[in-house]
Amino acid sequence: MRRIDYDTEQHQDYARGRALTERQQQTWISAFAAVLPEGRPLVGLDVGAGTGRFTPALARAFGPVTGVEPSVRMREIAQAQSRHPDVRYLASSAEDMPVPSASADYALMFLSWHHVQDKPLAVRELARVLRPAGRLLLRANFSDHHPRPWWLEHFPRGFAADAALFQPLHEVIEMFTSDGWRVAGFGTVTEPSVGTRADMLQRLRLRTLSFFAQLSPDELEAGFRRLEEAVAANPDAPAPVFAEPLLTLERC
Ligand SMILES: C[S@@+](CC[C@H](N)C(=O)[O-])C[C@H]1O[C@@H](n2cnc3c(N)ncnc32)[C@H](O)[C@@H]1O
């Protein structure tokens, strides 16, 4: 995987390119609620919070949240745009979080796990900051349980290049269970459609997905040309939905 430095790329367009509709956000919050304890408030960590797409919504639904985010630029946008009295953002990473031991009821990692450089260290650090029976909500892709977004097939090597960004599911599970965690659940969540196919194409042009950084200029050009042709044939059709994996791990 070509490593993405969010301080030099993506940050300027991320919030627009990856914006969630109210219904999409609510779908995720309901999926998280289904695997979290019923009591409120719950103390949360949004690890790899990015521009804070989820952080205030987590605070509204569950209780106070700390967004952990290493990129200065992503954090600045989160601090400016994703405010809530029960949200704060810290400059740190999954490997080293400046929060007390056993202080959080849950941690969310939404498409940030594959960016973590020292994963064994992050497994231990996540165990340290969560309370016993605390849960890690890992919204990750896995090379062998990879979603099939409708637009990906138009890019040369599309599916293979995207799947290669991620570990196989058993490897992730083994990293956690060999360190004393247990699997509390594995399933998929299907977001409501983002809008029309033309809406989605407009977002994809912003290239706020690590996938695009893995392709050559020729592959990108060919892929966008094919995608534009396909969308032009039916631009107002709803963008098809697809199922996204959610792995829930429990700190024993
Ligand atoms: C694809 S973005 C996801 C952001 C947010 N969770 C969302 O869904 O919009 C990945 C984020 O992970 C962050 N990141 C990179 N390395 C990290 C690490 N070691 N620990 C925590 N976050 C990291 C990046 O800076 C980036 O903001």
The ligand as an SDF file (V2000), in Angstrom:
LIG
                    3D

 27 29  0  0  0  0  0  0  0  0999 V2000
   -9.8750    7.1280    5.7120 C   0  0  0  0  0  0  0  0  0  0  0  0
   -9.5530    8.2670    7.0210 S   0  0  0  0  0  0  0  0  0  0  0  0
  -10.9380    7.8900    8.0960 C   0  0  0  0  0  0  0  0  0  0  0  0
  -11.3250    9.0590    8.9510 C   0  0  0  0  0  0  0  0  0  0  0  0
  -12.6420    8.8800    9.7310 C   0  0  0  0  0  0  0  0  0  0  0  0
  -12.5910    7.7360   10.6080 N   0  0  0  0  0  0  0  0  0  0  0  0
  -13.7910    8.7570    8.7620 C   0  0  0  0  0  0  0  0  0  0  0  0
  -14.3820    7.6810    8.6530 O   0  0  0  0  0  0  0  0  0  0  0  0
  -14.0870    9.7460    8.0940 O   0  0  0  0  0  0  0  0  0  0  0  0
   -8.1990    7.5400    7.8850 C   0  0  0  0  0  0  0  0  0  0  0  0
   -7.7040    8.3870    9.0580 C   0  0  0  0  0  0  0  0  0  0  0  0
   -6.7910    7.5960    9.8470 O   0  0  0  0  0  0  0  0  0  0  0  0
   -5.7890    8.4600   10.3090 C   0  0  0  0  0  0  0  0  0  0  0  0
   -4.6190    7.6770   10.7420 N   0  0  0  0  0  0  0  0  0  0  0  0
   -3.4920    7.4000   10.0400 C   0  0  0  0  0  0  0  0  0  0  0  0
   -2.6330    6.7090   10.8000 N   0  0  0  0  0  0  0  0  0  0  0  0
   -3.2410    6.5160   12.0000 C   0  0  0  0  0  0  0  0  0  0  0  0
   -2.8490    5.8840   13.2210 C   0  0  0  0  0  0  0  0  0  0  0  0
   -1.6730    5.2800   13.3390 N   0  0  0  0  0  0  0  0  0  0  0  0
   -3.7010    5.9270   14.2640 N   0  0  0  0  0  0  0  0  0  0  0  0
   -4.9100    6.5350   14.1390 C   0  0  0  0  0  0  0  0  0  0  0  0
   -5.3330    7.1500   13.0120 N   0  0  0  0  0  0  0  0  0  0  0  0
   -4.5110    7.1390   11.9600 C   0  0  0  0  0  0  0  0  0  0  0  0
   -5.5290    9.3710    9.1290 C   0  0  0  0  0  0  0  0  0  0  0  0
   -4.8020   10.5370    9.5060 O   0  0  0  0  0  0  0  0  0  0  0  0
   -6.9190    9.6300    8.6210 C   0  0  0  0  0  0  0  0  0  0  0  0
   -7.4830   10.7750    9.1960 O   0  0  0  0  0  0  0  0  0  0  0  0
  1  2  1  0
  2  3  1  0
  2 10  1  0
  3  4  1  0
  4  5  1  0
  5  6  1  0
  5  7  1  0
  7  8  2  0
  7  9  1  0
 10 11  1  0
 11 12  1  0
 11 26  1  0
 12 13  1  0
 13 14  1  0
 13 24  1  0
 14 15  1  0
 14 23  1  0
 15 16  2  0
 16 17  1  0
 17 18  1  0
 17 23  2  0
 18 19  1  0
 18 20  2  0
 20 21  1  0
 21 22  2  0
 22 23  1  0
 24 25  1  0
 24 26  1  0
 26 27  1  0
M  CHG  2   2   1   9  -1
M  END
$$$$
